[in-house]
Amino acid sequence: MRAIDVIVKKRDGGELSQEEIEFFIQGYTQGEIPDYQAAAWLMAVYLRDMTERETYDLTLAMAHSGDTLDLRDIAPVVVDKHSTGGVGDKVSLVVAPLVAACGLPVAKMTGRGLGFTGGTVDKLESIPGYRTNLSETEFKSQLQEIGIVLTGQSVDLAPADRKLYGLRDVTATVESIPLIVSSVLSKKFAGGANSIVLDVKTGSGAFTKTLEDAESLAKGLVRLGNQTGRQVVALISDMSQPLGWAVGNALEVREAINTLHEGGPADFREHCMVVAAEMLMLSGQASDTNDALTMALETLGSGAAWQKFRDMVEAQGGDIGHIDEPDRLPKATLVKPVPAPRSGYLSKLDAAEVGKAVMELGGGRERKGETIDHSVGVIVHYKVGDLVKKDTPLFTIHANDEAQLASARERMLNAHTFSDAPVQRLPLFYRRIAE
């Protein structure tokens, strides 16, 4: 069997066999198939799609490309959550310690940013010393000791996804539903969680732009997850505007810390509560929505969630001083508030354009393996439906380069659209899909 034959077959619209998929994934993982052939195969999948059976085989091939964790010796139920990517989405930084503080072990293997969406690993690496490359032994030991792990993909766990994830980011193949499904679930299967809540985004700042596409993705994820014996629920949430105020790695860590102290933007705080409640219900920790929300709110208010976050950061080598005093986190040298050009109701805040502005500042990747600037980003000051007055600060840019600041400023201005008439506010969530 040859890699070129597998590429040609998919390019021409053929359905790959289980053997062909396993051959290609194993070959790429072991370095026998080079990046340029993997990139061609990714584009063929993007353009020609995959059947449900192909996606299932791809997911399992990626999950079994390395070690898989069995966490049943640690706890009968281990829960995880995953977002399909968004702008300003720092939910895991709040929800993971919150749910763990409720007594439910959380084992999360996460990724870096894809395209203009941020990645949890990148945000965590804003904290000096924080390790995102735990070994399997360290992963299980930490979960046993403190009930929470939030790390990147190790060399041993789902290595095929780790390699393909970075390649998709720079080959314009991020939005493919089979590739998203296999990436998300292969990490979850390898990471050992048996209850998974998926936050599927829709809107301009998501990979699935329409509600119809988001529903298709969510149903595919839930169906495939359930086929492998996991409990999986998907929530479809809005990503046509950024979540919270902060977009940019260190800025988002500060906002998450503020939320763990019962502050933070109202939309972000509510989003975290809904996701946390779903995790508590799915695992059987709470009997219904009211019970779950009460448990989450009380845990947040007691300070236990914040303490669990500190425990996690300390366990993974992070400098506690930088989260106890968030002003010590990376800071940009140029901080520029930009006034509103007119008065009116904010009718659109294009999340994709906001994410691209942060990329222009150096907060995202254009090439595989590229380093990023953790200090840069933007703070938006209004949400869709808000009344804005001319010359009040519309957003604030955090930059380290004057030219990048000017470019991001123009993009951010174009991301805002105004109306003279009142505008309906956007929902946080659209659907819950359980089967």
Secondary structure, 3 states (H helix, E strand, C coil): CCHHHHHHHHHCCCCCCHHHHHHHHHHHHCCCCCHHHHHHHHHHHHHHCCCHHHHHHHHHHHHCCCECCCCCCCCCCCEEEEECCCCCCCHHHHHHHHHHHCCCCEEEEECCCECCECCHHHHHCCCCCCCCCCCHHHHHHHHHHHCEEEEECCCCECHHHHHHHHHHHCCCCCCCHHHHHHHHHHHHHHHCCCEEEEEEEECCCCCCCCHHHHHHHHHHHHHHHHHCCCEEEEEEEECCCCCCCEECHHHHHHHHHHHHCCCCCHHHHHHHHHHHHHHHHHCCCCCCHHHHHHHHHHHHHHCHHHHHHHHHHHHCCCCHHHHHCHHHCCCCCEEEEEECCCCEEEEEECHHHHHHHHHHHHHCCCCCCCCCCCCCEEEECCCCCCEECCCCEEEEEEECCHHHHHHHHHHHHHHEEEECCCCCCCCCEEEEECC
